[in-house]
Every structure is written in structure tokens, then in C-alpha cells.
């Protein structure tokens, strides 16, 4: 009986390092997989941040254009002696401003839909 117990204890001791070695390999593999996923998410975050920055710059440019057009319209509307050419010019500026606003609305709608699908 004692010999059987000693043999079992020796076999258990010999088998334990193998089990822990395979566990270490498994844990290392899982850790490597998580690291790869984390790195991929960082790349995606950087890409999204870059795209967001570009879109912000585009919006800023369009806002500047809209503000400039508004100043021109206000200036033309304040003139006392509006000529036909000035009125035509004001109508053209308003049409350009409406086109710019429509583009902004379409872009916002597109970006909002893209965000919902993700």
C-alpha cells in the first residue's frame, strides 16, 4: 500500500510540471491574442481620430464660408441704393449659401447613418 502511494505521489509530482507548462503556454497564447486585438483597436482608433480631425477641418472651412456669405448678404441688404446687379448678386450668394448648407446636412445625415450601422 505504501509503495502504491509513493508511486502515485511521484507520478503526480512528475505530471504537475507538464500541466503547469501547458497552462503557461495556453495563457501566453491567450495573452498574445488579446494583445493583437488591443493593437488592432488602437489602429482603428487612430484612423477614426484622423478622419474626425479631417471632417472637423472641413466643417470649420464651410462655417467660415457661411459666415463670409452672411456678411456679404447683410452688407448688400443695408445698402440704400440697391441696384439690380446688387440684388442679383445677393440672390446668387443666398443660393450658394443654401447649397453649402444642404451639403452640410447631407454629410451629417451620411455620418449619422454610418455611425448607426457600426
N, CA, C and O atoms as a Tinker XYZ file with bonds, in Angstrom:
   472  protein
     1  N      0.823000   -1.191000    0.000000    73     2
     2  CA     0.000000    0.000000    0.000000    64     1     3
     3  C      0.868000    1.257000    0.000000    63     2     4     5
     4  O      0.605000    2.218000   -0.722000    81     3
     5  N      1.926000    1.220000    0.844000    73     3     6
     6  CA     2.807000    2.374000    0.901000    64     5     7
     7  C      3.516000    2.588000   -0.432000    63     6     8     9
     8  O      3.715000    3.724000   -0.862000    81     7
     9  N      3.892000    1.505000   -1.073000    73     7    10
    10  CA     4.580000    1.615000   -2.357000    64     9    11
    11  C      3.661000    2.231000   -3.412000    63    10    12    13
    12  O      4.099000    3.035000   -4.234000    81    11
    13  N      2.403000    1.853000   -3.380000    73    11    14
    14  CA     1.442000    2.401000   -4.336000    64    13    15
    15  C      1.265000    3.898000   -4.103000    63    14    16    17
    16  O      1.221000    4.677000   -5.056000    81    15
    17  N      1.166000    4.294000   -2.860000    73    15    18
    18  CA     1.027000    5.711000   -2.538000    64    17    19
    19  C      2.250000    6.503000   -2.984000    63    18    20    21
    20  O      2.125000    7.592000   -3.542000    81    19
    21  N      3.419000    5.953000   -2.736000    73    19    22
    22  CA     4.653000    6.637000   -3.120000    64    21    23
    23  C      4.732000    6.763000   -4.643000    63    22    24    25
    24  O      5.122000    7.809000   -5.161000    81    23
    25  N      4.367000    5.712000   -5.350000    73    23    26
    26  CA     4.374000    5.751000   -6.813000    64    25    27
    27  C      3.382000    6.793000   -7.319000    63    26    28    29
    28  O      3.691000    7.541000   -8.247000    81    27
    29  N      2.199000    6.849000   -6.720000    73    27    30
    30  CA     1.188000    7.852000   -7.121000    64    29    31
    31  C      1.675000    9.276000   -6.852000    63    30    32    33
    32  O      1.466000   10.179000   -7.662000    81    31
    33  N      2.314000    9.458000   -5.721000    73    31    34
    34  CA     2.822000   10.799000   -5.384000    64    33    35
    35  C      3.923000   11.199000   -6.369000    63    34    36    37
    36  O      3.960000   12.337000   -6.836000    81    35
    37  N      4.805000   10.272000   -6.677000    73    35    38
    38  CA     5.887000   10.571000   -7.624000    64    37    39
    39  C      5.315000   10.871000   -9.005000    63    38    40    41
    40  O      5.768000   11.801000   -9.673000    81    39
    41  N      4.333000   10.101000   -9.437000    73    39    42
    42  CA     3.722000   10.333000  -10.751000    64    41    43
    43  C      2.998000   11.677000  -10.784000    63    42    44    45
    44  O      3.047000   12.392000  -11.785000    81    43
    45  N      2.333000   12.012000   -9.695000    73    43    46
    46  CA     1.623000   13.293000   -9.624000    64    45    47
    47  C      2.617000   14.448000   -9.694000    63    46    48    49
    48  O      2.391000   15.436000  -10.393000    81    47
    49  N      3.710000   14.310000   -8.966000    73    47    50
    50  CA     4.734000   15.371000   -8.986000    64    49    51
    51  C      5.341000   15.525000  -10.370000    63    50    52    53
    52  O      5.625000   16.639000  -10.810000    81    51
    53  N      5.537000   14.418000  -11.049000    73    51    54
    54  CA     6.104000   14.482000  -12.398000    64    53    55
    55  C      5.113000   15.060000  -13.400000    63    54    56    57
    56  O      5.512000   15.754000  -14.335000    81    55
    57  N      3.840000   14.783000  -13.217000    73    55    58
    58  CA     2.813000   15.254000  -14.144000    64    57    59
    59  C      2.474000   16.720000  -13.916000    63    58    60    61
    60  O      2.064000   17.402000  -14.855000    81    59
    61  N      2.634000   17.221000  -12.706000    73    59    62
    62  CA     2.279000   18.616000  -12.403000    64    61    63
    63  C      3.065000   19.629000  -13.223000    63    62    64    65
    64  O      2.471000   20.571000  -13.748000    81    63
    65  N      4.384000   19.470000  -13.352000    73    63    66
    66  CA     5.099000   20.451000  -14.179000    64    65    67
    67  C      4.619000   20.452000  -15.622000    63    66    68    69
    68  O      4.616000   21.501000  -16.267000    81    67
    69  N      4.214000   19.301000  -16.140000    73    67    70
    70  CA     3.704000   19.258000  -17.507000    64    69    71
    71  C      2.387000   20.012000  -17.617000    63    70    72    73
    72  O      2.156000   20.744000  -18.580000    81    71
    73  N      1.524000   19.826000  -16.618000    73    71    74
    74  CA     0.231000   20.515000  -16.641000    64    73    75
    75  C      0.427000   22.015000  -16.525000    63    74    76    77
    76  O     -0.218000   22.783000  -17.239000    81    75
    77  N      1.310000   22.439000  -15.634000    73    75    78
    78  CA     1.509000   23.880000  -15.484000    64    77    79
    79  C      2.205000   24.466000  -16.704000    63    78    80    81
    80  O      1.973000   25.622000  -17.056000    81    79
    81  N      3.054000   23.676000  -17.351000    73    79    82
    82  CA     3.727000   24.148000  -18.560000    64    81    83
    83  C      2.710000   24.364000  -19.676000    63    82    84    85
    84  O      2.779000   25.366000  -20.387000    81    83
    85  N      1.770000   23.438000  -19.836000    73    83    86
    86  CA     0.747000   23.588000  -20.868000    64    85    87
    87  C     -0.197000   24.740000  -20.529000    63    86    88    89
    88  O     -0.695000   25.426000  -21.422000    81    87
    89  N     -0.441000   24.948000  -19.231000    73    87    90
    90  CA    -1.273000   26.090000  -18.834000    64    89    91
    91  C     -0.563000   27.397000  -19.165000    63    90    92    93
    92  O     -1.184000   28.358000  -19.619000    81    91
    93  N      0.759000   27.422000  -18.929000    73    91    94
    94  CA     1.523000   28.634000  -19.236000    64    93    95
    95  C      1.482000   28.926000  -20.729000    63    94    96    97
    96  O      1.330000   30.077000  -21.138000    81    95
    97  N      1.618000   27.885000  -21.539000    73    95    98
    98  CA     1.565000   28.067000  -22.990000    64    97    99
    99  C      0.190000   28.580000  -23.409000    63    98   100   101
   100  O      0.076000   29.467000  -24.254000    81    99
   101  N     -0.857000   28.005000  -22.802000    73    99   102
   102  CA    -2.215000   28.433000  -23.122000    64   101   103
   103  C     -2.447000   29.888000  -22.709000    63   102   104   105
   104  O     -3.019000   30.675000  -23.465000    81   103
   105  N     -1.998000   30.234000  -21.505000    73   103   106
   106  CA    -2.155000   31.616000  -21.047000    64   105   107
   107  C     -1.364000   32.585000  -21.923000    63   106   108   109
   108  O     -1.837000   33.682000  -22.220000    81   107
   109  N     -0.174000   32.188000  -22.333000    73   107   110
   110  CA     0.645000   33.041000  -23.203000    64   109   111
   111  C     -0.054000   33.247000  -24.542000    63   110   112   113
   112  O     -0.050000   34.351000  -25.087000    81   111
   113  N     -0.647000   32.194000  -25.062000    73   111   114
   114  CA    -1.368000   32.280000  -26.328000    64   113   115
   115  C     -2.562000   33.219000  -26.208000    63   114   116   117
   116  O     -2.815000   34.038000  -27.091000    81   115
   117  N     -3.290000   33.089000  -25.107000    73   115   118
   118  CA    -4.437000   33.979000  -24.883000    64   117   119
   119  C     -3.982000   35.419000  -24.724000    63   118   120   121
   120  O     -4.619000   36.335000  -25.245000    81   119
   121  N     -2.883000   35.624000  -24.009000    73   119   122
   122  CA    -2.348000   36.970000  -23.808000    64   121   123
   123  C     -1.927000   37.578000  -25.140000    63   122   124   125
   124  O     -2.173000   38.756000  -25.398000    81   123
   125  N     -1.289000   36.767000  -25.988000    73   123   126
   126  CA    -0.871000   37.253000  -27.307000    64   125   127
   127  C     -2.081000   37.630000  -28.162000    63   126   128   129
   128  O     -2.053000   38.636000  -28.870000    81   127
   129  N     -3.138000   36.827000  -28.094000    73   127   130
   130  CA    -4.361000   37.128000  -28.847000    64   129   131
   131  C     -4.976000   38.440000  -28.374000    63   130   132   133
   132  O     -5.393000   39.270000  -29.182000    81   131
   133  N     -5.029000   38.615000  -27.056000    73   131   134
   134  CA    -5.570000   39.870000  -26.519000    64   133   135
   135  C     -4.721000   41.064000  -26.923000    63   134   136   137
   136  O     -5.251000   42.134000  -27.223000    81   135
   137  N     -3.408000   40.885000  -26.932000    73   135   138
   138  CA    -2.528000   41.981000  -27.333000    64   137   139
   139  C     -2.760000   42.356000  -28.791000    63   138   140   141
   140  O     -2.773000   43.538000  -29.135000    81   139
   141  N     -2.942000   41.354000  -29.651000    73   139   142
   142  CA    -3.219000   41.620000  -31.066000    64   141   143
   143  C     -4.533000   42.359000  -31.241000    63   142   144   145
   144  O     -4.619000   43.297000  -32.034000    81   143
   145  N     -5.561000   41.942000  -30.503000    73   143   146
   146  CA    -6.854000   42.637000  -30.573000    64   145   147
   147  C     -6.728000   44.074000  -30.095000    63   146   148   149
   148  O     -7.295000   44.989000  -30.692000    81   147
   149  N     -5.982000   44.265000  -29.014000    73   147   150
   150  CA    -5.776000   45.610000  -28.483000    64   149   151
   151  C     -5.043000   46.489000  -29.492000    63   150   152   153
   152  O     -5.418000   47.641000  -29.706000    81   151
   153  N     -3.994000   45.941000  -30.113000    73   151   154
   154  CA    -3.244000   46.702000  -31.118000    64   153   155
   155  C     -4.129000   47.064000  -32.306000    63   154   156   157
   156  O     -4.050000   48.177000  -32.826000    81   155
   157  N     -4.968000   46.130000  -32.733000    73   155   158
   158  CA    -5.886000   46.408000  -33.851000    64   157   159
   159  C     -6.865000   47.503000  -33.474000    63   158   160   161
   160  O     -7.180000   48.363000  -34.297000    81   159
   161  N     -7.351000   47.482000  -32.235000    73   159   162
   162  CA    -8.297000   48.528000  -31.815000    64   161   163
   163  C     -7.611000   49.891000  -31.749000    63   162   164   165
   164  O     -8.235000   50.911000  -32.043000    81   163
   165  N     -6.336000   49.917000  -31.365000    73   163   166
   166  CA    -5.599000   51.189000  -31.355000    64   165   167
   167  C     -5.439000   51.744000  -32.764000    63   166   168   169
   168  O     -5.560000   52.951000  -32.977000    81   167
   169  N     -5.170000   50.874000  -33.718000    73   167   170
   170  CA    -5.043000   51.306000  -35.116000    64   169   171
   171  C     -6.370000   51.889000  -35.589000    63   170   172   173
   172  O     -6.397000   52.932000  -36.243000    81   171
   173  N     -7.477000   51.210000  -35.256000    73   171   174
   174  CA    -8.791000   51.696000  -35.666000    64   173   175
   175  C     -9.106000   53.041000  -34.999000    63   174   176   177
   176  O     -9.664000   53.938000  -35.631000    81   175
   177  N     -8.746000   53.170000  -33.725000    73   175   178
   178  CA    -8.971000   54.431000  -33.012000    64   177   179
   179  C     -8.190000   55.567000  -33.653000    63   178   180   181
   180  O     -8.721000   56.663000  -33.832000    81   179
   181  N     -6.931000   55.314000  -34.000000    73   179   182
   182  CA    -6.119000   56.337000  -34.660000    64   181   183
   183  C     -6.729000   56.738000  -36.001000    63   182   184   185
   184  O     -6.747000   57.917000  -36.351000    81   183
   185  N     -7.221000   55.765000  -36.740000    73   183   186
   186  CA    -7.838000   56.035000  -38.032000    64   185   187
   187  C     -9.087000   56.890000  -37.866000    63   186   188   189
   188  O     -9.293000   57.860000  -38.595000    81   187
   189  N     -9.918000   56.515000  -36.896000    73   187   190
   190  CA   -11.142000   57.288000  -36.655000    64   189   191
   191  C    -10.829000   58.701000  -36.181000    63   190   192   193
   192  O    -11.496000   59.657000  -36.577000    81   191
   193  N     -9.819000   58.831000  -35.336000    73   191   194
   194  CA    -9.431000   60.152000  -34.856000    64   193   195
   195  C     -8.941000   61.015000  -36.012000    63   194   196   197
   196  O     -9.256000   62.203000  -36.083000    81   195
   197  N     -8.169000   60.414000  -36.919000    73   195   198
   198  CA    -7.697000   61.161000  -38.095000    64   197   199
   199  C     -8.840000   61.594000  -38.985000    63   198   200   201
   200  O     -8.870000   62.732000  -39.452000    81   199
   201  N     -9.789000   60.686000  -39.226000    73   199   202
   202  CA   -10.957000   61.028000  -40.038000    64   201   203
   203  C    -11.781000   62.111000  -39.373000    63   202   204   205
   204  O    -12.261000   63.024000  -40.044000    81   203
   205  N    -11.951000   62.024000  -38.071000    73   203   206
   206  CA   -12.709000   63.029000  -37.330000    64   205   207
   207  C    -12.036000   64.394000  -37.449000    63   206   208   209
   208  O    -12.709000   65.409000  -37.627000    81   207
   209  N    -10.721000   64.416000  -37.352000    73   207   210
   210  CA    -9.981000   65.673000  -37.476000    64   209   211
   211  C    -10.189000   66.292000  -38.855000    63   210   212   213
   212  O    -10.412000   67.496000  -38.973000    81   211
   213  N    -10.114000   65.456000  -39.907000    73   211   214
   214  CA   -10.324000   65.950000  -41.266000    64   213   215
   215  C    -11.724000   66.522000  -41.434000    63   214   216   217
   216  O    -11.899000   67.594000  -42.014000    81   215
   217  N    -12.725000   65.799000  -40.923000    73   215   218
   218  CA   -14.102000   66.270000  -41.042000    64   217   219
   219  C    -14.311000   67.565000  -40.256000    63   218   220   221
   220  O    -15.043000   68.450000  -40.698000    81   219
   221  N    -13.676000   67.674000  -39.107000    73   219   222
   222  CA   -13.779000   68.897000  -38.319000    64   221   223
   223  C    -13.203000   70.077000  -39.088000    63   222   224   225
   224  O    -13.777000   71.166000  -39.087000    81   223
   225  N    -12.074000   69.860000  -39.740000    73   223   226
   226  CA   -11.457000   70.927000  -40.537000    64   225   227
   227  C    -12.369000   71.333000  -41.701000    63   226   228   229
   228  O    -12.499000   72.519000  -42.005000    81   227
   229  N    -13.000000   70.346000  -42.351000    73   227   230
   230  CA   -13.920000   70.653000  -43.452000    64   229   231
   231  C    -15.098000   71.477000  -42.940000    63   230   232   233
   232  O    -15.509000   72.441000  -43.585000    81   231
   233  N    -15.632000   71.107000  -41.803000    73   231   234
   234  CA   -16.772000   71.834000  -41.234000    64   233   235
   235  C    -16.361000   73.254000  -40.877000    63   234   236   237
   236  O    -17.121000   74.195000  -41.106000    81   235
   237  N    -15.160000   73.420000  -40.316000    73   235   238
   238  CA   -14.675000   74.756000  -39.984000    64   237   239
   239  C    -14.569000   75.626000  -41.239000    63   238   240   241
   240  O    -14.957000   76.794000  -41.224000    81   239
   241  N    -14.043000   75.055000  -42.319000    73   239   242
   242  CA   -13.929000   75.809000  -43.575000    64   241   243
   243  C    -15.316000   76.223000  -44.084000    63   242   244   245
   244  O    -15.526000   77.362000  -44.500000    81   243
   245  N    -16.250000   75.276000  -44.040000    73   243   246
   246  CA   -17.601000   75.583000  -44.509000    64   245   247
   247  C    -18.269000   76.625000  -43.615000    63   246   248   249
   248  O    -19.003000   77.480000  -44.111000    81   247
   249  N    -18.030000   76.567000  -42.317000    73   247   250
   250  CA   -18.588000   77.573000  -41.414000    64   249   251
   251  C    -18.030000   78.953000  -41.721000    63   250   252   253
   252  O    -18.750000   79.950000  -41.654000    81   251
   253  N    -16.748000   79.011000  -42.058000    73   251   254
   254  CA   -16.133000   80.297000  -42.435000    64   253   255
   255  C    -16.778000   80.822000  -43.718000    63   254   256   257
   256  O    -17.065000   82.014000  -43.832000    81   255
   257  N    -17.003000   79.925000  -44.680000    73   255   258
   258  CA   -17.651000   80.339000  -45.935000    64   257   259
   259  C    -19.059000   80.869000  -45.663000    63   258   260   261
   260  O    -19.455000   81.894000  -46.218000    81   259
   261  N    -19.806000   80.179000  -44.818000    73   259   262
   262  CA   -21.173000   80.609000  -44.496000    64   261   263
   263  C    -21.143000   81.972000  -43.812000    63   262   264   265
   264  O    -21.954000   82.841000  -44.133000    81   263
   265  N    -20.222000   82.168000  -42.879000    73   263   266
   266  CA   -20.121000   83.454000  -42.185000    64   265   267
   267  C    -19.774000   84.580000  -43.162000    63   266   268   269
   268  O    -20.312000   85.683000  -43.063000    81   267
   269  N    -18.874000   84.293000  -44.102000    73   267   270
   270  CA   -18.499000   85.296000  -45.107000    64   269   271
   271  C    -19.700000   85.657000  -45.978000    63   270   272   273
   272  O    -19.951000   86.828000  -46.262000    81   271
   273  N    -20.433000   84.631000  -46.393000    73   271   274
   274  CA   -21.626000   84.882000  -47.212000    64   273   275
   275  C    -22.667000   85.687000  -46.435000    63   274   276   277
   276  O    -23.319000   86.565000  -47.000000    81   275
   277  N    -22.823000   85.397000  -45.167000    73   275   278
   278  CA   -23.790000   86.145000  -44.354000    64   277   279
   279  C    -23.390000   87.612000  -44.252000    63   278   280   281
   280  O    -24.245000   88.495000  -44.317000    81   279
   281  N    -22.086000   87.877000  -44.091000    73   279   282
   282  CA   -21.613000   89.259000  -44.031000    64   281   283
   283  C    -21.908000   89.989000  -45.336000    63   282   284   285
   284  O    -22.346000   91.140000  -45.336000    81   283
   285  N    -21.659000   89.294000  -46.457000    73   283   286
   286  CA   -21.926000   89.921000  -47.758000    64   285   287
   287  C    -23.414000   90.210000  -47.930000    63   286   288   289
   288  O    -23.783000   91.274000  -48.426000    81   287
   289  N    -24.255000   89.288000  -47.532000    73   287   290
   290  CA   -25.703000   89.495000  -47.657000    64   289   291
   291  C    -26.144000   90.653000  -46.780000    63   290   292   293
   292  O    -26.919000   91.504000  -47.216000    81   291
   293  N    -25.657000   90.690000  -45.549000    73   291   294
   294  CA   -26.016000   91.800000  -44.653000    64   293   295
   295  C    -25.552000   93.138000  -45.218000    63   294   296   297
   296  O    -26.268000   94.137000  -45.142000    81   295
   297  N    -24.366000   93.149000  -45.776000    73   295   298
   298  CA   -23.832000   94.377000  -46.364000    64   297   299
   299  C    -24.704000   94.831000  -47.532000    63   298   300   301
   300  O    -25.050000   96.008000  -47.638000    81   299
   301  N    -25.056000   93.892000  -48.404000    73   299   302
   302  CA   -25.876000   94.239000  -49.565000    64   301   303
   303  C    -27.286000   94.672000  -49.154000    63   302   304   305
   304  O    -27.872000   95.565000  -49.767000    81   303
   305  N    -27.817000   94.043000  -48.131000    73   303   306
   306  CA   -29.178000   94.396000  -47.731000    64   305   307
   307  C    -29.247000   95.750000  -47.034000    63   306   308   309
   308  O    -30.310000   96.369000  -46.994000    81   307
   309  N    -28.122000   96.220000  -46.482000    73   307   310
   310  CA   -28.102000   97.506000  -45.796000    64   309   311
   311  C    -27.901000   98.692000  -46.748000    63   310   312   313
   312  O    -28.176000   99.840000  -46.400000    81   311
   313  N    -27.426000   98.393000  -47.928000    73   311   314
   314  CA   -27.213000   99.480000  -48.889000    64   313   315
   315  C    -28.560000  100.112000  -49.248000    63   314   316   317
   316  O    -29.543000   99.413000  -49.495000    81   315
   317  N    -28.583000  101.420000  -49.269000    73   315   318
   318  CA   -29.831000  102.128000  -49.552000    64   317   319
   319  C    -30.171000  102.116000  -51.024000    63   318   320   321
   320  O    -31.337000  102.000000  -51.403000    81   319
   321  N    -29.181000  102.234000  -51.828000    73   319   322
   322  CA   -29.428000  102.300000  -53.267000    64   321   323
   323  C    -29.098000  100.966000  -53.924000    63   322   324   325
   324  O    -28.125000  100.848000  -54.668000    81   323
   325  N    -29.923000   99.962000  -53.637000    73   323   326
   326  CA   -29.674000   98.665000  -54.242000    64   325   327
   327  C    -29.945000   98.735000  -55.742000    63   326   328   329
   328  O    -30.969000   99.240000  -56.202000    81   327
   329  N    -29.011000   98.223000  -56.447000    73   327   330
   330  CA   -29.201000   98.161000  -57.889000    64   329   331
   331  C    -29.655000   96.748000  -58.241000    63   330   332   333
   332  O    -29.633000   95.847000  -57.403000    81   331
   333  N    -30.051000   96.580000  -59.448000    73   331   334
   334  CA   -30.466000   95.257000  -59.909000    64   333   335
   335  C    -29.309000   94.280000  -59.821000    63   334   336   337
   336  O    -29.499000   93.120000  -59.457000    81   335
   337  N    -28.120000   94.737000  -60.147000    73   335   338
   338  CA   -26.938000   93.873000  -60.085000    64   337   339
   339  C    -26.661000   93.438000  -58.638000    63   338   340   341
   340  O    -26.307000   92.287000  -58.386000    81   339
   341  N    -26.825000   94.367000  -57.699000    73   339   342
   342  CA   -26.586000   94.043000  -56.295000    64   341   343
   343  C    -27.607000   93.020000  -55.805000    63   342   344   345
   344  O    -27.259000   92.091000  -55.075000    81   343
   345  N    -28.863000   93.190000  -56.204000    73   343   346
   346  CA   -29.901000   92.236000  -55.809000    64   345   347
   347  C    -29.649000   90.865000  -56.431000    63   346   348   349
   348  O    -29.830000   89.837000  -55.779000    81   347
   349  N    -29.234000   90.859000  -57.687000    73   347   350
   350  CA   -28.910000   89.595000  -58.348000    64   349   351
   351  C    -27.737000   88.912000  -57.640000    63   350   352   353
   352  O    -27.734000   87.698000  -57.441000    81   351
   353  N    -26.754000   89.713000  -57.271000    73   351   354
   354  CA   -25.594000   89.184000  -56.562000    64   353   355
   355  C    -26.014000   88.603000  -55.199000    63   354   356   357
   356  O    -25.540000   87.539000  -54.800000    81   355
   357  N    -26.890000   89.301000  -54.507000    73   355   358
   358  CA   -27.374000   88.823000  -53.208000    64   357   359
   359  C    -28.128000   87.497000  -53.363000    63   358   360   361
   360  O    -27.973000   86.587000  -52.550000    81   359
   361  N    -28.944000   87.402000  -54.416000    73   359   362
   362  CA   -29.678000   86.156000  -54.661000    64   361   363
   363  C    -28.712000   85.009000  -54.952000    63   362   364   365
   364  O    -28.918000   83.881000  -54.505000    81   363
   365  N    -27.655000   85.311000  -55.708000    73   363   366
   366  CA   -26.657000   84.282000  -56.019000    64   365   367
   367  C    -25.950000   83.829000  -54.746000    63   366   368   369
   368  O    -25.729000   82.634000  -54.550000    81   367
   369  N    -25.599000   84.764000  -53.894000    73   367   370
   370  CA   -24.917000   84.426000  -52.637000    64   369   371
   371  C    -25.826000   83.573000  -51.751000    63   370   372   373
   372  O    -25.376000   82.608000  -51.135000    81   371
   373  N    -27.098000   83.937000  -51.695000    73   371   374
   374  CA   -28.056000   83.168000  -50.893000    64   373   375
   375  C    -28.193000   81.752000  -51.452000    63   374   376   377
   376  O    -28.252000   80.788000  -50.689000    81   375
   377  N    -28.243000   81.624000  -52.759000    73   375   378
   378  CA   -28.331000   80.300000  -53.374000    64   377   379
   379  C    -27.083000   79.473000  -53.059000    63   378   380   381
   380  O    -27.175000   78.283000  -52.759000    81   379
   381  N    -25.906000   80.124000  -53.130000    73   379   382
   382  CA   -24.655000   79.429000  -52.780000    64   381   383
   383  C    -24.666000   78.996000  -51.317000    63   382   384   385
   384  O    -24.236000   77.893000  -50.980000    81   383
   385  N    -25.159000   79.868000  -50.468000    73   383   386
   386  CA   -25.223000   79.552000  -49.043000    64   385   387
   387  C    -26.171000   78.369000  -48.799000    63   386   388   389
   388  O    -25.862000   77.474000  -48.012000    81   387
   389  N    -27.304000   78.371000  -49.466000    73   387   390
   390  CA   -28.242000   77.252000  -49.320000    64   389   391
   391  C    -27.632000   75.939000  -49.812000    63   390   392   393
   392  O    -27.845000   74.887000  -49.210000    81   391
   393  N    -26.876000   76.007000  -50.904000    73   391   394
   394  CA   -26.203000   74.807000  -51.408000    64   393   395
   395  C    -25.200000   74.276000  -50.386000    63   394   396   397
   396  O    -25.124000   73.072000  -50.142000    81   395
   397  N    -24.436000   75.186000  -49.797000    73   395   398
   398  CA   -23.460000   74.792000  -48.776000    64   397   399
   399  C    -24.155000   74.157000  -47.575000    63   398   400   401
   400  O    -23.692000   73.146000  -47.049000    81   399
   401  N    -25.248000   74.742000  -47.150000    73   399   402
   402  CA   -25.999000   74.206000  -46.014000    64   401   403
   403  C    -26.567000   72.833000  -46.349000    63   402   404   405
   404  O    -26.537000   71.929000  -45.514000    81   403
   405  N    -27.078000   72.672000  -47.552000    73   403   406
   406  CA   -27.607000   71.365000  -47.965000    64   405   407
   407  C    -26.511000   70.303000  -47.977000    63   406   408   409
   408  O    -26.746000   69.158000  -47.591000    81   407
   409  N    -25.307000   70.689000  -48.423000    73   407   410
   410  CA   -24.186000   69.745000  -48.415000    64   409   411
   411  C    -23.843000   69.332000  -46.988000    63   410   412   413
   412  O    -23.596000   68.158000  -46.711000    81   411
   413  N    -23.830000   70.310000  -46.088000    73   411   414
   414  CA   -23.538000   70.007000  -44.686000    64   413   415
   415  C    -24.586000   69.068000  -44.096000    63   414   416   417
   416  O    -24.250000   68.129000  -43.375000    81   415
   417  N    -25.850000   69.323000  -44.404000    73   415   418
   418  CA   -26.923000   68.465000  -43.895000    64   417   419
   419  C    -26.788000   67.050000  -44.442000    63   418   420   421
   420  O    -26.974000   66.082000  -43.705000    81   419
   421  N    -26.466000   66.920000  -45.727000    73   419   422
   422  CA   -26.308000   65.596000  -46.332000    64   421   423
   423  C    -25.130000   64.859000  -45.711000    63   422   424   425
   424  O    -25.217000   63.662000  -45.438000    81   423
   425  N    -24.038000   65.564000  -45.490000    73   423   426
   426  CA   -22.859000   64.944000  -44.875000    64   425   427
   427  C    -23.165000   64.502000  -43.444000    63   426   428   429
   428  O    -22.765000   63.415000  -43.026000    81   427
   429  N    -23.863000   65.334000  -42.709000    73   427   430
   430  CA   -24.252000   64.983000  -41.346000    64   429   431
   431  C    -25.155000   63.763000  -41.331000    63   430   432   433
   432  O    -24.994000   62.876000  -40.493000    81   431
   433  N    -26.098000   63.717000  -42.249000    73   431   434
   434  CA   -27.008000   62.567000  -42.339000    64   433   435
   435  C    -26.230000   61.301000  -42.682000    63   434   436   437
   436  O    -26.481000   60.242000  -42.107000    81   435
   437  N    -25.282000   61.406000  -43.620000    73   435   438
   438  CA   -24.471000   60.255000  -44.008000    64   437   439
   439  C    -23.643000   59.753000  -42.834000    63   438   440   441
   440  O    -23.568000   58.549000  -42.589000    81   439
   441  N    -23.024000   60.676000  -42.112000    73   439   442
   442  CA   -22.184000   60.283000  -40.981000    64   441   443
   443  C    -23.019000   59.685000  -39.855000    63   442   444   445
   444  O    -22.583000   58.744000  -39.192000    81   443
   445  N    -24.203000   60.218000  -39.638000    73   443   446
   446  CA   -25.077000   59.689000  -38.594000    64   445   447
   447  C    -25.530000   58.280000  -38.941000    63   446   448   449
   448  O    -25.586000   57.416000  -38.066000    81   447
   449  N    -25.855000   58.034000  -40.212000    73   447   450
   450  CA   -26.271000   56.688000  -40.625000    64   449   451
   451  C    -25.109000   55.716000  -40.533000    63   450   452   453
   452  O    -25.298000   54.564000  -40.142000    81   451
   453  N    -23.905000   56.161000  -40.887000    73   451   454
   454  CA   -22.740000   55.287000  -40.805000    64   453   455
   455  C    -22.471000   54.903000  -39.364000    63   454   456   457
   456  O    -22.085000   53.768000  -39.085000    81   455
   457  N    -22.668000   55.827000  -38.454000    73   455   458
   458  CA   -22.442000   55.566000  -37.033000    64   457   459
   459  C    -23.453000   54.555000  -36.506000    63   458   460   461
   460  O    -23.101000   53.691000  -35.702000    81   459
   461  N    -24.716000   54.653000  -36.952000    73   459   462
   462  CA   -25.753000   53.734000  -36.502000    64   461   463
   463  C    -25.501000   52.315000  -36.973000    63   462   464   465
   464  O    -25.803000   51.359000  -36.258000    81   463
   465  N    -24.941000   52.165000  -38.197000    73   463   466
   466  CA   -24.690000   50.828000  -38.741000    64   465   467
   467  C    -23.499000   50.163000  -38.071000    63   466   468   469
   468  O    -23.391000   48.937000  -38.091000    81   467
   469  N    -22.613000   50.934000  -37.486000    73   467   470
   470  CA   -21.445000   50.354000  -36.805000    64   469   471
   471  C    -21.871000   49.920000  -35.467000    63   470   472
   472  O    -21.062000   49.398000  -34.701000    81   471
